[in-house]
Amino acid sequence: MEHLLSSWPEIVTRMKSAKNFLLFADYDGTLTPIVDRPEGATLPNDIKQVIQQLSALPNCTVGIISGRTLTDIIDRVGLINLVYAGNHGMEIKELSGITTIDPAVRMSQPIIHGLYKVLVKNLSQIKGVQVEYKGLSLSIHYRLIAEGMLHDVTKIFEDATDIARKAGDIRITHGKKVFEVRPAVDINKGNAVRMLINKYRKDNLIDSRTLLPIYLGDDQTDEDGFKATEEYGNGISIFVGAPQAQSAARYYLNSPEEVIEFLKMLYNQIQSGFAE
């Protein structure tokens, strides 16, 4: 894994053959620092400004792909001319304003809601646990629990979800200090990236050789996005955080602060006509 800013000359060389850019970014831990409570993650003004500048370029489309609900991520970013994917790609709002949700995901909502009520009740005894209901999925945050309580949280969580998991009604994923409960549907951030890239190419009659997809993320759930981006020969996948040997990302940035620096550099290069 190479440090992206140190590899900037190589990135610029790859940009020279591109005429169109698709920039995808996770939100928490990528555009904003990780915080103790999800509701406290606010988008810094300088990164919001550069995202707005990038999205205004005629040959650059920006997408935010998050585990948050679609409504939540749209409200937090607050920009119009962007693509948004919420719930890890289960709900997508395109530039046209059309929102799509897989019918199989909708069918799982009663099961997800039932598990939410059970988990809220069973985990209420443990201080610091936050059960977040996201309509199409659940997130159980345990960043604030007391040291030594993770075993108890895990046991309660596994007992509550065991029947639905064994029945194939749900699937469990893990992130940074969080358990995720999702419908047993093959939808993830990688699927969302593939769909959006293919739709963009089709709608704009773009040759894949002139399209440069970029994906930034910081968590296990972003690995699918990295893999999807790397499928497009010149794609640039960027892990945010200390370099991880097991990650599918080719590059890394140390922090959201370096993400800001990268996005400003990217804007300057595209805006100056480097890809022309």
C-alpha positions in Angstrom: 0.0 0.0 0.0 1.5 3.3 -1.1 1.0 6.7 0.5 -1.1 8.6 -2.1 0.4 12.1 -1.6 3.9 10.6 -1.9 2.8 8.9 -5.1 1.2 12.1 -6.6 3.3 12.1 -9.8 2.0 8.6 -10.6 -1.6 9.7 -10.0 -1.2 12.7 -12.3 0.2 10.4 -15.0 -2.9 8.2 -14.7 -5.1 11.3 -14.8 -3.7 12.3 -18.2 -5.6 9.6 -20.0 -8.8 10.4 -18.3 -11.6 12.6 -19.5 -14.2 11.9 -16.9 -13.9 11.4 -13.1 -16.1 9.5 -10.7 -15.2 10.3 -7.1 -16.8 8.1 -4.4 -16.3 8.7 -0.7 -17.4 7.2 2.6 -18.5 9.7 5.3 -17.6 8.6 8.8 -13.8 8.3 9.3 -13.1 9.4 5.7 -14.6 12.9 5.2 -15.1 13.4 9.0 -13.1 12.1 12.0 -14.5 9.1 13.9 -16.5 10.4 16.9 -17.9 8.7 20.0 -21.5 9.2 18.9 -22.6 9.0 15.3 -24.8 12.1 15.6 -21.7 14.2 16.4 -20.0 13.6 13.0 -20.2 17.0 11.2 -18.7 17.7 7.8 -15.9 20.3 8.0 -16.6 23.4 5.9 -13.4 23.2 4.0 -14.1 19.7 2.8 -17.7 20.5 2.0 -16.4 23.4 -0.1 -14.0 21.3 -2.2 -16.6 18.6 -2.7 -19.0 21.3 -4.0 -16.2 22.6 -6.3 -15.5 19.1 -7.6 -19.1 18.3 -8.3 -19.5 21.6 -10.2 -16.8 20.5 -12.8 -18.5 19.3 -16.0 -16.3 16.1 -16.1 -16.5 15.1 -12.4 -19.3 13.4 -10.6 -19.2 13.0 -6.8 -20.9 10.3 -4.8 -21.2 9.8 -1.1 -21.5 6.1 -0.1 -22.3 5.6 3.5 -23.7 3.1 6.0 -26.0 5.9 7.3 -29.5 6.2 6.1 -30.0 8.0 2.8 -31.9 10.9 4.5 -29.3 11.3 7.2 -26.3 11.4 4.8 -28.0 13.8 2.5 -28.9 16.1 5.4 -25.3 16.0 6.8 -23.6 16.7 3.5 -26.2 19.2 2.4 -25.2 19.4 -1.3 -27.5 19.0 -4.2 -25.5 18.0 -7.2 -24.2 14.7 -5.8 -25.0 11.0 -5.9 -25.9 9.5 -2.5 -26.0 5.9 -1.5 -27.2 5.1 2.0 -27.4 1.9 4.1 -24.2 0.6 2.4 -25.8 0.9 -1.1 -29.3 -0.4 -0.3 -30.8 3.0 -1.1 -29.4 5.2 -3.8 -30.4 8.7 -5.0 -29.0 9.5 -8.4 -28.3 13.0 -9.8 -31.7 12.8 -11.5 -33.3 12.7 -8.1 -34.6 9.2 -8.6 -34.3 7.0 -5.5 -34.1 3.2 -5.8 -34.4 0.6 -3.1 -34.2 -3.2 -3.9 -37.6 -4.8 -3.3 -36.0 -7.7 -1.5 -34.6 -5.2 1.0 -38.0 -3.7 1.7 -39.4 -7.2 2.4 -36.9 -7.6 5.2 -38.0 -4.5 7.0 -40.3 -6.2 9.5 -37.6 -8.6 10.6 -35.1 -5.7 11.0 -37.6 -3.7 13.0 -38.4 -6.7 15.2 -34.7 -7.3 16.0 -34.4 -3.6 16.8 -37.0 -3.8 19.5 -35.4 -6.9 21.0 -31.9 -5.5 21.0 -33.0 -2.2 22.5 -34.6 -4.1 25.4 -31.8 -6.7 25.9 -28.9 -4.2 25.6 -30.5 -1.5 27.8 -28.7 -2.9 30.8 -25.3 -2.1 29.4 -24.3 1.6 29.6 -22.7 3.0 26.5 -24.4 0.8 23.9 -26.4 2.6 21.2 -28.8 0.7 19.0 -29.4 2.7 15.8 -32.4 1.8 13.7 -31.8 2.7 10.1 -35.1 1.4 8.5 -33.3 -1.0 6.2 -30.6 -2.1 8.7 -29.4 -1.8 12.3 -26.1 -0.6 13.8 -25.1 -1.5 17.3 -22.4 0.9 18.5 -20.3 -0.1 21.5 -17.5 2.5 21.4 -18.6 4.0 24.7 -19.0 0.8 26.8 -16.9 0.2 29.8 -13.7 -1.8 29.4 -14.4 -5.6 29.7 -18.0 -5.4 28.7 -17.6 -6.3 25.0 -18.1 -10.0 25.8 -21.5 -9.3 27.3 -22.5 -7.1 24.4 -21.4 -9.7 21.9 -23.3 -12.5 23.7 -26.5 -10.6 24.0 -26.2 -9.5 20.3 -25.5 -13.0 19.1 -28.3 -14.6 21.1 -30.9 -12.0 19.8 -29.9 -12.4 16.1 -29.1 -16.2 16.1 -32.5 -17.5 14.8 -32.8 -14.9 12.0 -29.2 -15.4 11.0 -29.5 -19.2 10.9 -32.7 -18.9 8.9 -30.9 -16.8 6.3 -33.1 -13.8 6.9 -30.2 -11.4 7.9 -26.4 -11.1 7.6 -24.1 -9.7 10.2 -21.1 -7.5 9.3 -18.6 -5.6 11.5 -17.1 -2.2 11.5 -15.2 0.1 13.8 -16.8 -0.6 17.2 -20.1 -1.5 15.6 -22.1 -4.6 14.7 -24.3 -4.3 11.6 -27.5 -6.2 10.9 -28.5 -6.2 7.2 -31.0 -8.0 5.1 -29.6 -11.2 3.6 -29.4 -9.5 0.2 -26.2 -9.3 -1.8 -25.9 -5.5 -1.7 -22.9 -3.6 -0.5 -20.8 -0.6 -1.3 -19.0 -2.4 -4.1 -22.3 -3.3 -5.8 -23.3 0.4 -5.6 -20.0 1.5 -7.1 -20.4 -1.0 -10.0 -23.9 0.1 -10.7 -23.1 3.8 -10.6 -20.1 3.4 -12.8 -21.9 1.4 -15.4 -24.9 3.7 -15.4 -22.7 6.7 -15.8 -20.9 5.2 -18.7 -24.1 4.2 -20.4 -26.0 7.5 -19.8 -23.0 9.6 -21.0 -21.8 7.2 -23.8 -18.3 7.1 -22.2 -15.5 4.8 -23.1 -14.3 3.0 -20.0 -10.7 3.8 -21.0 -11.3 7.5 -20.4 -13.1 7.1 -17.1 -11.2 7.4 -13.8 -13.1 6.0 -10.7 -11.8 7.0 -7.3 -12.9 5.5 -4.0 -12.1 6.6 -0.5 -13.0 4.7 2.7 -11.7 3.8 6.1 -13.6 0.7 7.3 -14.1 -3.0 6.6 -17.4 -2.2 4.8 -15.4 -0.1 2.3 -13.4 -3.1 1.1 -16.1 -4.0 -1.4 -15.8 -0.5 -2.7 -12.0 -0.8 -3.1 -12.4 -4.1 -4.9 -15.0 -2.7 -7.3 -12.9 0.3 -8.1 -9.8 -1.8 -8.7 -11.8 -3.8 -11.3 -11.6 -0.7 -13.6 -7.9 -0.9 -14.7 -7.0 2.7 -13.8 -9.2 3.0 -10.7 -7.7 4.6 -7.6 -8.7 3.0 -4.3 -7.7 4.9 -1.1 -7.8 3.6 2.5 -8.0 6.4 5.1 -6.0 5.5 8.2 -2.7 3.7 9.0 -1.7 1.4 6.1 -3.3 -2.0 6.2 -1.6 -4.9 4.5 -4.8 -6.9 4.2 -6.8 -4.1 2.6 -7.7 -4.3 -1.1 -6.9 -0.5 -1.5 -3.8 0.4 -3.4 -3.1 3.7 -1.7 -3.7 5.2 1.8 -4.1 8.6 3.4 -3.4 8.9 7.1 -6.4 11.0 8.1 -9.5 13.0 7.0 -7.1 16.0 7.1 -5.0 14.4 4.3 -8.2 13.6 2.5 -8.9 17.4 2.3 -5.4 18.0 1.0 -5.9 15.3 -1.7 -9.3 16.6 -2.8 -7.9 20.1 -3.2 -5.0 18.7 -5.3 -7.5 16.7 -7.3 -9.7 19.7 -8.0 -6.7 21.8 -9.1 -5.5 19.2 -11.5 -8.9 18.5 -13.1 -9.9 22.2 -13.1 -6.6 23.2 -14.8 -7.4 20.9 -17.7 -4.7 18.3 -17.0 -7.0 15.6 -18.3 -7.8 17.4 -21.5 
